[in-house]
Amino acid sequence: MRYIYKKIFLYLNDLNLNYIFNFYNIFTFFIKTIIISLILLGFSIIPKEKKIFFNQCFNLIKNNQLINNSQENIILKKNKKINAQCNKDSKIIKNESNLMPYLPNNTFFKKIIYIKKNSNFFQSALESGLNFSDIQTVIKAIEWQISFRKINANSIFNLIFLKTKKNLNILEAIKLNNIGKTYYAIRAINGNFYDINGCNKSTMVMNFSFLKKYRVSSSFNLHRIHPITHRISRHLGIDLAMPKGTLVLATSNGKIIKTGFNQIAGFYIVLKNLNQYITKYMHLKKILVQVGQDIKINQKIALSGNSGRTTGPHLHYEIWIKKHAINPIYARSNFIEPLTHKELISYLKMSKIILSKLK
């Protein structure tokens, strides 16, 4: 070994150190360039709607303080001994043929969470063995029915999870008993949660059924080359290839705050939802509503057309949240879609079975 070390030392002495230093500087510059490029790409690639959604998902407030991942890890380490005891509150449920017919050969388990005195849902859920992601899913699934600040001690959560082959937990149903009242949230086949009647009264309800009916002829693009001007101009919505005169339905509840005409948008409508998000409809043939009018979801508001600066008949559709335009294609993660008639029939059959397991 000493002989090998001597050889290496002599070899290094024979090298010109200037070359080594030059190589080091070039290599360092190359790495820094890659890191800076990735950061810049990250800002441009991630759309604003996803940033908004990420912020909503990872901000969980406890005692008016944000709980981050490092704090969660500390709590989990403290609760390792408790988790073993809490496994007694879990019960395996066999996937009967009529329970989840679209999820065969999977394991379901029931988890019970008791809200103790001088505690809250977050702490109690961690002590029961749930991880941060599972807790976050529970909150999002039922917060449209009850504020978690109003959940008192002695409340009981009955949860049903699907255990995937990759050992992940997928929340399927919730039953909450709180101060004499019972709340339910059951996952439908579309991934959203509804009550026992198949309804979700969240103010973020949106109907995206038109996305399945019509072809997107031009996508959301912040650097699009305009087909008429041939200049780069932001396309803050999507174009749906609708035949001229097609009925345009409101995608949400709200109030008409503006209608009008200009050379670019043609005839247009701006609809403001009670939750402060805005939808815009452009290039219309005829407007069927008036400013100040209250609108219900799926209400007829216009006829599609070819007005304004266009290359053909279509509907230009935009969604704005907190003064930021978001891509309607990816906006579905932020909103709840009402069940179709077929989905509702299937949901009601499945929910009866799940309810029996939640008792």
N, C-alpha and C positions, 0 to 999 in steps of 0.2 A: 504493500500500500504506500509506503514512504517513497518508493521508486516512482510510482504513478503520480503522486503529488508533486515530486520534483520535476517530472516531465511537463506537467500542466503549468507549473510556475515558470519554467524556462520558456515554454511556448508563449505564454502571455507576455513575458518580457520582450520577446522578439516582435510582438505585434506593435504596430504603430497606434499609440493611444488616441491620436487625433481622429483616426477612422472610427474608433470605438465611440468616442464622444459624438462625432457627427451622426453615427448610426442611432445613438440614443436620442439625440435631438429630433431626428427625422421621425423616429418611431413615436416619440411623445407627441409631436405635432399631429401625426396621423391619427392617434387615438383621440386626442382632443377634438379634432375635426369631426370624427364619427359621432362622438357624444353630443356635440353641439347640433349636428345635423338631425340626430334622432330627436332631440328636444324640440327643435323647430318643426319637424314633421309631426310630432305629437300634437302640437297646438293646432296644426292645420288639418290633420286627418280626423281627430276626434270632433264630431259635430257638437254644436252648443247644446242640442237637446240631450245628448248622452251625458255631457258634463252636468247638466241640471239634474238628470235622473240619478247619476252617481252621487251627487251631493245629497239628494233626498234619501238615498238608500243608506249612506254611511254616517249620517248625522243622527245619532240617537241621544236624546236628552234625558239625563237622570239628575234630579235635584238641581236643575238649571245648569248643569255642567256637561260638556261633551265627554263621552266615554270612548277612548280610542282603543286600538288593538292591543297596545302594551298594557293598558289598565285591565283589559279583558283577560289577558294571559295571567296577570297577577291574581285576579279573582279566581280563575279556573284552577290555578295551582293550590290556592287555599281550600278549594272545594273538592279536591280529589277524594278525600276521605268521605265527604258527604255523598258524592256521586254513586259510590258503591251501595249505600243505603237506599238512595233514591231509585235504583233499578227495580226496587220492589213495587214502585208505582207504574212500572211499564208492563204491558201485557201484549203478547203476540196474538195477532188476529190472522186466521187462515184466509187466503184469498178465495172466497167462494166464487163459483162460476157467475153468480148474479151480483157480486159486490163490485168488482171492477173488471168487466168483460174485456175492456181494451188494454188491461194490464195483467195478462196471465203470468203465472209462474213467478210472482213477486211476493215478498213478505210484507205484511202490514203490522204495525204495532201501535198500541194505545198508550199515551202518556198523560198522567194526571199531574197538574201543578197546583199546589195550594199556596195562596198568598198569605204569608204569616204576618203577625203583628210587627210593627216597626220595620216593615220591609216593603218592597214594591214588586211589580211583575218581573222586571229585569233581574233583580237579585234572586227571586224565587225560581225563575226559569233556569238560571245558571246553576243553582243548587240542585235542580232536578236532573241535570245532565245535558241540557240543550246547549248547543254552541251559539255563537253570536249570529251566524247566518240563519239558523233556525228561528231564533228569537225575532230577528228582523222580519222574517217571512210571516210569523204569527201577527206581529203588529200591523203590517201592511194589509193583511187579509181581513182584519176585523175593525180597524180604526175608523172606518167610515160609519160604523154603527155606534161606537162608544169611544170617548176620549180615555186614554190610559191614565190620565190624571184623576179620573172619576172611579177607578177600580179600587175598591176598598179591601181592607184586611178580611180574611175568611172567604174571599172569592175563590172559585174553583174553575180551572181550565181543564177541559177534557179534549185531548188532541189525538188525531189519527194521522200517522205518518206512513209513507211508503218507503221501504228500505230497498234501494236499488242494488244491482249486482256490483256496482262500484262503491258500495257502502255509504251512499249518500242518502240523506233524509229528505223526502219530498212531502210537504204538508198537504193533506187531503181534506181535513175537516176540523172544525173548532166548535166546541160548545162551551159557552161561558155563563156561569151562574154568578150574578153580582147584585147584591141588595134585593133579592126577591125577583129579579128579572133574568130572563134567559136569552142569550144571543147565539145565533148560529152563523157560521161561514163555511160553505162547502165548495170545493174546487170543481168547476165544470170542465168538460173536455177541451174547452178553449184556453184553459189555464187560469181563468179569472175566478174570483170567489163571489158567491151569491147567498142570499138567505134561503130559508126553507121553501119559499115561494118562487125561487128563481129570479129574485130581483136584487138589484144593487142600487141604492139611492145615493151613491156618491155623487158629488158635484163634478167629478171628473169623468162622467159618462160620455162616451163618444161612439157614434155608429160609423164604422169604416167599411160597411158592406159594399160601397161603390168601388172600393179598391179591387174587389174580386170581379166586378162586372165589366170594367172598362180598362183598356190598355193605357199604360202610362207612356205617353208619347214624348215627354221631356221630363227628366228627373230633377230633383233638388240639386243645385250646383252653384257654388259660390264663385266659380270661375268659368261659367258657360260662355261660349261664343254665340252671340245672338244671331239667329238664322236670317234676320233682315238687315241689321246694321253691320253684322260681321265684326262686331267689337265685343270685348270681354265685358259682360255685365252679369250681375248676380241674379240667379233664378231662385227666388226665395219660396218656391212652392213646387207643385207638380202639375203637369198638364195631362188631363184625362181626355182621350179621344172619344168624345161624345158626339153623336149626330146632332145637327142643328135642331132645336126645338125639344130636346130631351128635358124632362122634369128634373130640376135640381132640388134635392131635399136637404134640410138643415141637418148637419151632423151632430148637433148638440142642442140642449136647451139654452135660452139666452134672450137677449134683446137686440134689436137692430139699432145700431148707433150711427150708421152712415150708409147712404146709397148715392149713386151719381154716375157720371160719365166723364171719361177723359180719353184723349187720343191714344194712349198706351193701353190702359186697362179695359177700355170700352165701358159698357154698363157693368157696374160692380156693386157688391153688397158686403158690409162689414157687420159681423154678428159677435157680440160680446157675451161671454158666458158669466154666470154668477160667480164663478171661481176665478174671474179676472183673466182668463185666456181668451184669445180672439181668433175667429176664423174668417177668411176672406174668400169671396167667390167672384171671378172676373170673366170678361169676354162674353157676357150674357146677351141673349136676344131680348128678353123681357123680364122686368122685375115685378114680382107679385106681392111685395110687402112694403111697409112704410117705416120711416125712422120712428123709433120709440115703441114699436110693436113688440110684444112678448111672443117668443117663438118656442114651440115644442120640438123635441127631437123628431126627425123624419117628416116634419111639416114642409109642404111645398112652398118654396120661396122664390123660384125663378125658372126660366127656360134657358137652356144653354144655347150659345150662339157663336158668332164669329166677329163680334164688335171689337173695335180698337185695333192695335197693331198685332196682327196674327198672320199665320201662313195657312190656316184652315180652321174649321169648327173644332172647338174643344172647350173644356172647363179648366180654368186655372184656379187651383185651390191652395190656400196657405193656412198654417197654424202658427200663432204667436203666443209664447208664454213669457211673461215678465219682460216684455219688449224685445224678445229674441225670437226670430223666425226659426222653426224647427222642421226637420224633414218629416212630412206626414207618413212616409213609409215606415220610419222607425219610431213614430210617436205612439204606437199602439202599446208600448211598454209603460207609458205614462197614464194611460186612460183605461177605462172599463168599457167593454162592448156589451150591449144588451144581447140576451140569448135570442136566437131565431126560434121560430115555432118548433122545428124539428129538434133543435138543441134543448129547448125547454121540456119537451115530452121526455126525452132521454134523461135529462137532469132530474126531473121529478121522480122517475122510477128509481134512479140510483140513490137519490137523497133519502128516500124512505128506508132503504137498506142501511145506509150509513148512520142514519138517526138511531136505528135500533142498536148499533154498535157503540154509539156515544152515551147510552144510558148507563 
